[in-house]
Amino acid sequence: ARASSCLAIGVAVFLAHLVLLPSDACAIAPTRSFGPAVVAYLRGCGNYAEEGLQAMWALCAGPLMGAVLAAGFNVAKEETAALIASIDDM
């Protein structure tokens, strides 16, 4: 089981890099991308890519949208369970 979980994590990271590389330079860890992008911008580094900061909105908005969706699904699940319980009580 341990070997298969290691393989699954490796494949997931590989697929994340494969999909995200064209869109945001493969920043799968926003905190590790935001700091260097800001410092490179402020220092005027020659290797600074302006697209790095332009893609930061996706790294911030994605987790927030996921949290909102998860909360919505949780509320819907609990309301459905309460409705089913009230029907069963009849």
C-alpha positions as CSV (number, residue, x, y, z in Angstrom):
1,A,0.0,0.0,0.0
2,R,2.9,2.4,0.8
3,A,4.5,1.9,-2.6
4,S,1.2,2.6,-4.4
5,S,0.6,5.7,-2.4
6,C,4.1,7.0,-3.3
7,L,3.4,6.3,-6.9
8,A,0.0,8.0,-6.7
9,I,1.6,11.2,-5.2
10,G,4.3,11.2,-7.8
11,V,1.8,10.9,-10.7
12,A,-0.4,13.6,-9.2
13,V,2.6,16.0,-8.9
14,F,3.7,15.1,-12.5
15,L,0.2,15.8,-13.8
16,A,-0.1,19.1,-11.9
17,H,3.2,20.2,-13.5
18,L,2.1,19.0,-16.9
19,V,-1.2,20.9,-16.8
20,L,-0.1,24.0,-14.9
21,L,3.3,24.7,-16.5
22,P,1.8,26.6,-19.5
23,S,-0.6,28.7,-17.4
24,D,1.3,29.8,-14.3
25,A,4.8,28.5,-14.6
26,C,3.7,25.5,-12.4
27,A,3.2,27.3,-9.2
28,I,1.5,24.4,-7.3
29,A,2.6,26.0,-4.0
30,P,1.4,29.7,-4.1
31,T,3.4,30.8,-1.1
32,R,6.6,29.5,-2.7
33,S,5.8,31.5,-5.9
34,F,4.4,34.7,-4.5
35,G,7.4,35.8,-2.4
36,P,10.1,35.3,-5.1
37,A,7.8,37.0,-7.7
38,V,7.4,40.1,-5.5
39,V,11.1,40.3,-4.6
40,A,12.1,39.8,-8.3
41,Y,9.7,42.6,-9.3
42,L,10.8,45.0,-6.6
43,R,14.5,44.4,-7.3
44,G,14.1,44.6,-11.0
45,C,15.8,41.3,-11.6
46,G,16.6,40.5,-15.2
47,N,15.0,37.0,-14.9
48,Y,11.7,38.4,-13.7
49,A,8.7,37.2,-15.7
50,E,5.8,39.6,-15.5
51,E,3.4,36.7,-16.1
52,G,4.4,35.4,-12.7
53,L,2.5,38.1,-10.8
54,Q,-0.3,38.2,-13.4
55,A,-1.2,34.6,-12.7
56,M,-1.3,35.1,-8.9
57,W,-5.0,35.8,-9.0
58,A,-5.6,32.2,-10.0
59,L,-3.5,30.9,-7.1
60,C,-5.5,33.0,-4.6
61,A,-9.0,32.7,-6.2
62,G,-8.8,28.9,-6.7
63,P,-8.6,27.8,-3.1
64,L,-11.2,30.4,-2.1
65,M,-13.6,29.2,-4.8
66,G,-12.9,25.6,-3.7
67,A,-13.7,26.5,-0.1
68,V,-17.0,28.2,-1.0
69,L,-18.0,25.2,-3.1
70,A,-17.2,22.8,-0.3
71,A,-19.1,24.9,2.2
72,G,-22.1,25.0,-0.2
73,F,-22.0,21.2,-0.7
74,N,-21.8,20.7,3.1
75,V,-24.8,23.0,3.7
76,A,-26.8,21.2,1.0
77,K,-25.8,17.8,2.4
78,E,-26.9,18.7,5.9
79,E,-30.2,20.3,4.7
80,T,-30.9,17.1,2.7
81,A,-30.1,14.9,5.7
82,A,-32.4,17.1,7.9
83,L,-35.2,16.9,5.4
84,I,-34.9,13.1,5.1
85,A,-34.9,12.8,8.9
86,S,-38.0,14.9,9.2
87,I,-39.7,12.8,6.5
88,D,-38.7,9.6,8.4
89,D,-40.2,11.0,11.6
90,M,-43.7,11.3,10.0
